[in-house]
Amino acid sequence: MSARPAAAVLFDFDGTLVRGDCAAAWLRGLLRSHPLRRLLAGLSFPLLAPGFAWWRSAWLPASFYTWLATVGRTDEALAEAREDFLRDCAARRDSLLIAPAVARLHAHLAAGDPVVIVTGAEARLARDLWRALGQPDVPVVGSTVKPAFGGWIGVEHTIGPRKLAALARQDIHPPFAAVYSDSARDLPLLCETARPVLVRPDARSLERVERRLRGAYETLL
């Protein structure tokens, strides 16, 4: 019988390893560059924004804004815009990286632990940004997109319990050696490790995690 693979150490991406929401920042840049796209995004936001609050419905507004930002743009134009975005992020490397969490990731790699980034951002964007910030290659599991209706739309939005399903498809299963996240949305992962770590959580996430884990977690500020 083959030995069971070593338990993975999981890191969320946005708000845990890097400040902000990388996919939102990328899409905002595309939307702001065109007056009509910017107008449609502004008009639709009050209607669609509530959908972001729940993991089951967050796919809809995320997919719509992905489509609105990309529709009518050629693959070449999008690739050029992506490279501009990555260069801008690389120039702000020190302000974007959350140093304590990045240091932990490096320490886990140095110890030989299998490290995986699991994110709600589109996987390729997160992977490219991580590399642009000069960080070591690690597997990235994230959301997926596909071409449709003249632009790009979401296929799967890996947030909440969907992260577990996406990891399982890569043969990465609980229990996990450690889980690092800034958000209570990752409670499905945080509950599957003996070492949950909250990275710079906001008050609401801290309250929800405390209610569930009752102090059995570390806080990394």
N, C-alpha and C positions, 0 to 999 in steps of 0.2 A: 504494500500500500504506500502510495506517495505521501510525503509529508505535506501537511497543510501549509499554504503560504503564510508568511509572517503577516500579522495584522497591520493594516494600513493606518498611517497618520493622515488625517484629512484636514485641509485648510480651505475655508471659504475664500473668496477672492475680494470682491468689492466690500470695503469697510473693514476688512480683516488684514489683507496684505497690502492693498492700495486704498487710498482715500477716494471717496466718491463712488459713482456708478459708471464704469467704463463704457458700457453699452449706451446708457443714456447720454453721456457726454459726446460720444461718437455720433449718435443720431441727432442730437441738438445742433451740432455743427452742420450737418447736412441740411437740416430743416431751416436753419437761420440763413443759409446761403441763398435761399430762393424765396421771394416775397409771398408767392401763392402758397407754397408749402408751409411757410411760417404762419400765414393767416389761417389755413385749415387746421393746423396743429393747435393754434390758440382757441379756435371756435369749438373744436371737438374735446378739448381737455376737460372742461367741467362735466361733460357727459361720460367720458371714459375713465377719468382718473379714479373714481371709486373702485373700479375693477382691479386696480393694483393691490387693494387691501387684502384680497383673499387668494391663496395660492391656486385654487381651481379656476378662477376667472382672470388672473393676471396675464394669462397668455393672450387674451383678446386685445387689450390696449397695446401690449408690447408688440404684437404682430402687426396691428394697424399702423403704429408709428414707424416700424421697420419698413413696411410697404410704402408709406407716404414719403419717407426719406429717400427711398431708392427707386421708386417708379420712374421710368423714362430715362434713367441714367445708364450709360453703357458700363460693361464690366471694367473697361479701361479707366473710365472716369471714377468709378467707385474705388478701384485699386489705387489710383493716384491720391484720392481724398483720404483713403485709409493710411497711406504712407505719410501724408502730411500730418494726420492725427497722431501717428506713432512717433514721428519726429518731435512734435510739440510735447508729447508726454515725456519722451526721453530727455528733453531739455529741462524738464521740471522733475527729474528723477527723485531728488532728495526730498522734495515736498510731497510727492505722491506716495512713496513707500512708507508703510507703517513699520518703523524700525524694530520695535520689540518683537512683533510677529514674524518679520522676515528673519530676524536673528534666530528665533526658535526653529523656523523651517531649515535654516542652514545647519543648526545643531542636530536636528533629526537626521539630515542627510549625512552629516559627518559620523553619526553613530550607526549608519547603515540601515536606518529605518526606511521602509517603503513609503514615500510621501506622494500624495495625490491632491491636486487642487480640484475642488468640485464647486461649480459656480452656476448661478442663474444667467450669467452673461453668455453670449454666443461663444462656443468653445474656441474657435479659431481666433477671434478677436482677443480673448483673454490670453491665449497662448502667445500670440504675436506681441501683445503689450508687455507681458512678463519678460519675454526675450528682449524687447526694446529697452526695458529698464535694467538690462544687464544681469538678469537673474538666471540661475541654472535651469536646465531643462528638467521638468518633471511632468508626469502625465496630467492632462487637464481634461476633466469631464464637465461638459456644459451644455447649454442649449444649442439647438440646431435650427437652421433656416433652409429654405429652398426657393428657387425662382417660381413666381406665379403672378399672373395679371400684370405683367410688365415691370414687376419689381421683385422684392424678396419678402417672404412671410415666414412666420415661425412654424416649425414642425413640432418641437417639444420645448417647453419652458421648464428647465430643471430647477424648480424651487420646491421647498417643503418636502413632502414625501416622495416627490418625483426624483429627488436626488438619490434616494435609496434604489429606485428602479433603474436609473441611469448607471449607477455604480455596479449593480448586479449584472447588467449587460456586459460590463467589462470584467466580470468575475471577481469583483471586489465586494466582500460581504462583511457584515458585522459578526462579532464585536470588533470595533475599531480600537487601535492602540491609544489614539488621542483624537479629539476633534476640536478645531479652533474656528470660532465664528463670532461675529459681532451681533448676531440677530437671533431672536426667539423663533424666527421662521425655520431655523435649523434644529429645532428641538427633536425632530425625528432622528437626526444624526447624533445630537448631544446625548440623547437617552440610550444610545447604543455603544457607549464607551465608559470605561471606568475613569477616564481622564478628560472631562469636558472643560474647555477653556474659553471664556468669554473675552473678546478683544475689544476694548473701548466701547462697551455696550451703551446704548441710550437707556434712559430711565424705564421706558416701557418694556423693552426687551429684558432688562435686568429683573423687573418685577415678574414677568411671565416665567422666566427661567427659574427664579427663586421659588415661585409657587410650585413648579414641577420638580425641581431637583433638591430643594430645601437645603441649600448651602453646600451641596456636594459638587462643587465646581470651583475652578480657579478663575480669577479675574486678572487680565493682563492689560495694564493701562499704558 
